[in-house]
Amino acid sequence: MNNIFALIKLNFLSAINPANKRQSKLNKFLIVFALLFLLGFSTFYAYSFIMVFKESNLNNYEFLIAFSILASNFFVIFLFFSSCTNVLYKSKDNDTLFSMPIKKSTIILSKLISILLLGYVYQFIFVVPFTVIYYIYNGFNFLSFLCFLFGFFVEPIVPLCLSCLITCFFSFITKKIKYKNLFSTLALFIFFGLFMYFYMQINVYDLMANPNSTNFINYLPWINWLYVSITQNNLLFLLYNIVLAFLLSVFIYFFVYITFFKLCTELNSSISSKSKIYYKNKPVFVSLLNKERKKYFSSPMYVFNTLFAYLILLGACIYFAVDKSLINSLKEIIQISSFTLCVAFITMCFFILSTANISAVSISMERQSFSLLKGMPLSFSQIIWSKILFAFLVGLPFILVSSIIFAISYNISFWLFLMIVACCIFYNLFICMFGIVMNICFPNLTTQNDTVLVKQSLSSFLSILIPLVFVMIATTIYFNISLNLGYYFLIIISILIVLFLILLYFIIFIAKKKLQKII
């Protein structure tokens, strides 16, 4: 029993604690600040829902509970998809654990519980603010709060079990494929994308017919049961959730127990290539970009955590271009103007770009090979700008295609289209530069687990958190200050140019000294 608690603590703390002990106090402060900010961010949007309900005479506050549970489930499933394979089967510490006198059951349980604890943290950010707002406006009920309390600890278990099954299935079918990392990542993209598409297709007509409805959660039983137990004080539905979570968790434990050693061995074994290797001289900068490409696609978790957001942006634009019925219904209900639609599109692009920051961990992903990179006849500016340019080029096609689809679908004028593209391109450049600056300030070259670097490292966390402040400011400027849309775009672009110049100064005059100190 002591072993399992020690391993849970080790795994969980390694996910949130910094590697650099000299900066531990600063990092802990920033982590606490980040969690508080995200809670405030979630509360802001929960309150925005209430304001929209009041203006539209929609008084169904239960919608808050349904939406928050659904959103937290999708977010937690996304977290588990990108974590299960790496934490369970491809963890760098597996070799060490296997050589110790620790039971296999203890290792498996500790890893599963560690993933679940991270799920609770993410779920807390989504569910708690919406639930608090719900109780403030709908009235507090002790039995309802009891259902919420028990449901909070039960709810992430089902997404964890489903994620384990799906990721293990994809890992099993791709284990003998040469490019198994890329194939498994694409397979998860396709699966998740198809699921989101069909889920939207099923529910969009219900929302059009009755925007006050919560029928969109009826197709996911564990979400619906928790919703009914909280809003109707029904302990029986809470019991259904507990029983389902228990049965699935027992099944998943034995499933992982049976497949653990076999998949660990097969997924970490390399496939030898019999093809000849050809060497070709290339310009230095092209070689650096090619190295960034290989480093990026060598980590499925790295790709999944960043590229998936771009695919969501493109998929959403295609979906709402093909089926405009939902947007048209919202226009009739809350009187959305074309200008507001443009601002909503830009806000969505900004939000997506903020959550898909490739450069935020590009130095950390080098790990010990960064010392070798520093020893090559390369300038620090070449190393930095190759990472910035690669991250910029990955997001650029998605921005351009999504903007074109949006402009054509909703008859946006050419000058508005140019302003939208300019805002998104400037913001993409700002995000790429800001990510590399954060990674220079808070590097982590010792952690071998990709999940920790991409999802829990301080540089990654701050690269998402701070740009979200800009997104909130940009939204607040439009909805609280009466400005012509052209002036609004010019203000946003001007702010981004100022931020670009500040980051450029840091990269030119300060980054070199900091990079020299990185071992």
Sequence and secondary structure as in RCSB ss.txt:
>XXXX:A:sequence
MNNIFALIKLNFLSAINPANKRQSKLNKFLIVFALLFLLGFSTFYAYSFIMVFKESNLNNYEFLIAFSILASNFF
VIFLFFSSCTNVLYKSKDNDTLFSMPIKKSTIILSKLISILLLGYVYQFIFVVPFTVIYYIYNGFNFLSFLCFLF
GFFVEPIVPLCLSCLITCFFSFITKKIKYKNLFSTLALFIFFGLFMYFYMQINVYDLMANPNSTNFINYLPWINW
LYVSITQNNLLFLLYNIVLAFLLSVFIYFFVYITFFKLCTELNSSISSKSKIYYKNKPVFVSLLNKERKKYFSSP
MYVFNTLFAYLILLGACIYFAVDKSLINSLKEIIQISSFTLCVAFITMCFFILSTANISAVSISMERQSFSLLKG
MPLSFSQIIWSKILFAFLVGLPFILVSSIIFAISYNISFWLFLMIVACCIFYNLFICMFGIVMNICFPNLTTQND
TVLVKQSLSSFLSILIPLVFVMIATTIYFNISLNLGYYFLIIISILIVLFLILLYFIIFIAKKKLQKII
>XXXX:A:secstr
 HHHHHHHHHHHHHHHS S GGGHHHHHHHHHHHHHHHHHHHHHHHHHHHHHHHHTT   THHHHHHHHHHHHHH
HHHHHHHHHIIIIIS TTHHHHHTSS  HHHHHHHHHHHHHHHHHHHHHHHHHHHHHHHHHHH   HHHHHHHHH
HHHHTTHHHHHHHHHHHHHHHHHHTTSTTHHHHHHHHHHHHHHHHHHHHHHHHHHHHHH TT  GGGTTSHHHHH
HHHHHHS  HHHHHHHHHHHHHHHHHHHHHHHHHHHHHHHHHTS     S        HHHHHHHHHHHHHHT H
HHHHHHHHHHHHHHHHHHHHHH  HHHHHHHHHH   HHHHHHHHHHHHHHHHHH  SGGGTTGGGTTHHHHHHH
SS  HHHHHHHHHHHHHHHHHHHHHHHHHHHHHHTT  HHHHHHHHHHHHHHHHHHHHHHHHHHHHS   S   H
HIIIIISHHHHHHHHHHHHHHHHHHHHHHHS   HHHHHHHHHHHHHHHHHHHHHHHHHTHHHHHHH  
